[in-house]
């Protein structure tokens, strides 16, 4: 892949369902605190109407930022995969200058990233000419136990996915 000379575009996609508090306090706060802000934030909602209203108001109340905020209702299969596809369909409808230099980062509504997550993923991808970056993460199973460190895979190939999951989940996936 050849990257454009200008900085690549980054789109963050958040699928949400029935967790407006976590969406606001974790995911949206995490995106707003990134050292490299995304160009687009797309939140796709699978919640009932009364929760959709709350989520939409939360997004509308975000302070002005350097990124475009898009709030969508899931138009595809219910669940995360349908929400992601709704967001990707929406990205294709936008006038993005160069899809060859567009990166997508997925974030669950109840997760958060380190403040340099997007910056570091972009740097690794650009330096290594990679189309995908899978990072390590910490899994918190309770408030009283220490988090479990989940290391990223050293390499990826299709055989790893035929026997299980090599440690990739939504919130540690960054791809072009």
One Martini backbone bead per residue (centre of mass of N, CA, C, O) as a GRO file, in nm:
protein
  176
    1UNK     BB    1   0.097   0.035   0.021
    2UNK     BB    2   0.025   0.375  -0.051
    3UNK     BB    3   0.086   0.671   0.094
    4UNK     BB    4   0.015   0.967   0.153
    5UNK     BB    5   0.171   1.266   0.223
    6UNK     BB    6  -0.039   1.306   0.398
    7UNK     BB    7  -0.223   1.263   0.651
    8UNK     BB    8  -0.403   1.030   0.759
    9UNK     BB    9  -0.704   0.905   0.800
   10UNK     BB   10  -0.927   0.878   1.090
   11UNK     BB   11  -1.163   0.631   1.203
   12UNK     BB   12  -1.404   0.604   1.453
   13UNK     BB   13  -1.577   0.311   1.578
   14UNK     BB   14  -1.893   0.298   1.758
   15UNK     BB   15  -2.066   0.057   1.922
   16UNK     BB   16  -2.407   0.074   2.059
   17UNK     BB   17  -2.588  -0.062   2.365
   18UNK     BB   18  -2.736   0.039   2.653
   19UNK     BB   19  -2.459   0.250   2.734
   20UNK     BB   20  -2.442   0.571   2.798
   21UNK     BB   21  -2.238   0.599   3.031
   22UNK     BB   22  -1.998   0.447   2.902
   23UNK     BB   23  -1.979   0.604   2.645
   24UNK     BB   24  -1.912   0.875   2.785
   25UNK     BB   25  -1.684   0.788   3.010
   26UNK     BB   26  -1.506   0.620   2.802
   27UNK     BB   27  -1.507   0.635   2.489
   28UNK     BB   28  -1.540   0.945   2.436
   29UNK     BB   29  -1.316   1.036   2.626
   30UNK     BB   30  -1.089   0.878   2.485
   31UNK     BB   31  -1.106   1.018   2.210
   32UNK     BB   32  -1.071   1.318   2.317
   33UNK     BB   33  -0.770   1.225   2.454
   34UNK     BB   34  -0.612   1.217   2.205
   35UNK     BB   35  -0.309   1.301   2.054
   36UNK     BB   36  -0.459   1.179   1.794
   37UNK     BB   37  -0.702   1.278   1.625
   38UNK     BB   38  -0.962   1.218   1.458
   39UNK     BB   39  -1.162   1.283   1.177
   40UNK     BB   40  -1.367   1.052   1.271
   41UNK     BB   41  -1.682   0.998   1.445
   42UNK     BB   42  -1.863   0.686   1.479
   43UNK     BB   43  -2.191   0.631   1.596
   44UNK     BB   44  -2.363   0.320   1.651
   45UNK     BB   45  -2.707   0.245   1.713
   46UNK     BB   46  -2.902  -0.029   1.906
   47UNK     BB   47  -3.103   0.119   2.062
   48UNK     BB   48  -3.354   0.237   2.200
   49UNK     BB   49  -3.506   0.536   2.165
   50UNK     BB   50  -3.444   0.654   2.455
   51UNK     BB   51  -3.133   0.600   2.424
   52UNK     BB   52  -3.079   0.746   2.163
   53UNK     BB   53  -3.139   1.025   2.270
   54UNK     BB   54  -2.909   1.026   2.480
   55UNK     BB   55  -2.676   0.978   2.281
   56UNK     BB   56  -2.723   1.221   2.100
   57UNK     BB   57  -2.691   1.437   2.323
   58UNK     BB   58  -2.404   1.364   2.396
   59UNK     BB   59  -2.282   1.432   2.118
   60UNK     BB   60  -2.396   1.729   2.104
   61UNK     BB   61  -2.226   1.806   2.385
   62UNK     BB   62  -1.976   1.818   2.260
   63UNK     BB   63  -1.711   1.971   2.214
   64UNK     BB   64  -1.545   2.128   2.004
   65UNK     BB   65  -1.373   1.980   1.726
   66UNK     BB   66  -1.151   1.837   1.480
   67UNK     BB   67  -1.388   1.637   1.447
   68UNK     BB   68  -1.620   1.440   1.305
   69UNK     BB   69  -1.962   1.381   1.391
   70UNK     BB   70  -2.141   1.063   1.385
   71UNK     BB   71  -2.487   0.969   1.396
   72UNK     BB   72  -2.620   0.633   1.401
   73UNK     BB   73  -2.839   0.398   1.286
   74UNK     BB   74  -2.877   0.083   1.255
   75UNK     BB   75  -2.913  -0.082   0.915
   76UNK     BB   76  -2.840  -0.361   0.999
   77UNK     BB   77  -2.743  -0.598   1.167
   78UNK     BB   78  -2.768  -0.671   1.470
   79UNK     BB   79  -2.493  -0.537   1.611
   80UNK     BB   80  -2.166  -0.492   1.559
   81UNK     BB   81  -2.140  -0.572   1.257
   82UNK     BB   82  -2.370  -0.389   1.159
   83UNK     BB   83  -2.252  -0.126   1.267
   84UNK     BB   84  -1.992  -0.128   1.107
   85UNK     BB   85  -2.128  -0.135   0.827
   86UNK     BB   86  -2.276   0.130   0.858
   87UNK     BB   87  -2.018   0.301   0.892
   88UNK     BB   88  -1.879   0.221   0.625
   89UNK     BB   89  -2.099   0.319   0.440
   90UNK     BB   90  -2.073   0.612   0.536
   91UNK     BB   91  -1.782   0.661   0.454
   92UNK     BB   92  -1.841   0.621   0.144
   93UNK     BB   93  -2.036   0.882   0.137
   94UNK     BB   94  -1.799   1.041   0.176
   95UNK     BB   95  -1.546   1.294   0.102
   96UNK     BB   96  -1.279   1.127   0.086
   97UNK     BB   97  -0.972   1.184  -0.041
   98UNK     BB   98  -0.829   0.887   0.060
   99UNK     BB   99  -0.872   0.551   0.101
  100UNK     BB  100  -0.565   0.459   0.109
  101UNK     BB  101  -0.544   0.661   0.392
  102UNK     BB  102  -0.749   0.491   0.563
  103UNK     BB  103  -0.834   0.453   0.906
  104UNK     BB  104  -0.959   0.204   1.137
  105UNK     BB  105  -1.112   0.231   1.466
  106UNK     BB  106  -1.216   0.026   1.722
  107UNK     BB  107  -1.478   0.085   1.980
  108UNK     BB  108  -1.608   0.015   2.261
  109UNK     BB  109  -1.839   0.157   2.481
  110UNK     BB  110  -1.666   0.013   2.745
  111UNK     BB  111  -1.402   0.139   2.639
  112UNK     BB  112  -1.044   0.225   2.646
  113UNK     BB  113  -0.772   0.433   2.573
  114UNK     BB  114  -0.484   0.532   2.533
  115UNK     BB  115  -0.388   0.855   2.450
  116UNK     BB  116  -0.175   0.716   2.214
  117UNK     BB  117  -0.308   0.505   2.030
  118UNK     BB  118  -0.343   0.634   1.745
  119UNK     BB  119  -0.056   0.734   1.710
  120UNK     BB  120   0.086   0.454   1.739
  121UNK     BB  121  -0.063   0.300   1.517
  122UNK     BB  122   0.017   0.488   1.287
  123UNK     BB  123   0.323   0.457   1.319
  124UNK     BB  124   0.340   0.151   1.277
  125UNK     BB  125   0.201   0.139   1.004
  126UNK     BB  126   0.391   0.332   0.853
  127UNK     BB  127   0.669   0.206   0.916
  128UNK     BB  128   0.559  -0.105   0.822
  129UNK     BB  129   0.342  -0.112   0.605
  130UNK     BB  130   0.056  -0.158   0.745
  131UNK     BB  131  -0.293  -0.266   0.750
  132UNK     BB  132  -0.244  -0.388   1.047
  133UNK     BB  133  -0.323  -0.342   1.403
  134UNK     BB  134  -0.244  -0.528   1.700
  135UNK     BB  135  -0.297  -0.488   2.031
  136UNK     BB  136  -0.269  -0.461   2.341
  137UNK     BB  137  -0.431  -0.542   2.665
  138UNK     BB  138  -0.660  -0.481   2.930
  139UNK     BB  139  -0.833  -0.693   3.160
  140UNK     BB  140  -1.126  -0.629   3.349
  141UNK     BB  141  -1.300  -0.829   3.602
  142UNK     BB  142  -1.246  -0.628   3.847
  143UNK     BB  143  -1.199  -0.390   4.105
  144UNK     BB  144  -0.995  -0.589   4.290
  145UNK     BB  145  -0.840  -0.688   4.048
  146UNK     BB  146  -0.601  -0.730   3.849
  147UNK     BB  147  -0.512  -0.691   3.548
  148UNK     BB  148  -0.504  -0.844   3.233
  149UNK     BB  149  -0.252  -0.917   3.018
  150UNK     BB  150  -0.278  -0.874   2.658
  151UNK     BB  151  -0.100  -0.972   2.409
  152UNK     BB  152   0.009  -0.938   2.111
  153UNK     BB  153   0.056  -1.053   1.822
  154UNK     BB  154   0.342  -1.118   1.632
  155UNK     BB  155   0.149  -1.247   1.412
  156UNK     BB  156  -0.042  -1.288   1.102
  157UNK     BB  157  -0.279  -1.547   1.008
  158UNK     BB  158  -0.535  -1.744   0.901
  159UNK     BB  159  -0.482  -1.996   1.090
  160UNK     BB  160  -0.541  -1.853   1.363
  161UNK     BB  161  -0.863  -1.834   1.296
  162UNK     BB  162  -0.931  -2.150   1.269
  163UNK     BB  163  -0.851  -2.210   1.598
  164UNK     BB  164  -0.917  -1.903   1.673
  165UNK     BB  165  -0.792  -1.632   1.870
  166UNK     BB  166  -0.500  -1.413   1.858
  167UNK     BB  167  -0.604  -1.137   2.026
  168UNK     BB  168  -0.861  -1.018   1.882
  169UNK     BB  169  -1.038  -0.720   1.920
  170UNK     BB  170  -1.195  -0.440   1.866
  171UNK     BB  171  -1.017  -0.235   2.065
  172UNK     BB  172  -0.733  -0.364   1.900
  173UNK     BB  173  -0.817  -0.240   1.606
  174UNK     BB  174  -0.615  -0.138   1.317
  175UNK     BB  175  -0.715  -0.027   0.983
  176UNK     BB  176  -0.725  -0.010   0.607
   0.00000   0.00000   0.00000
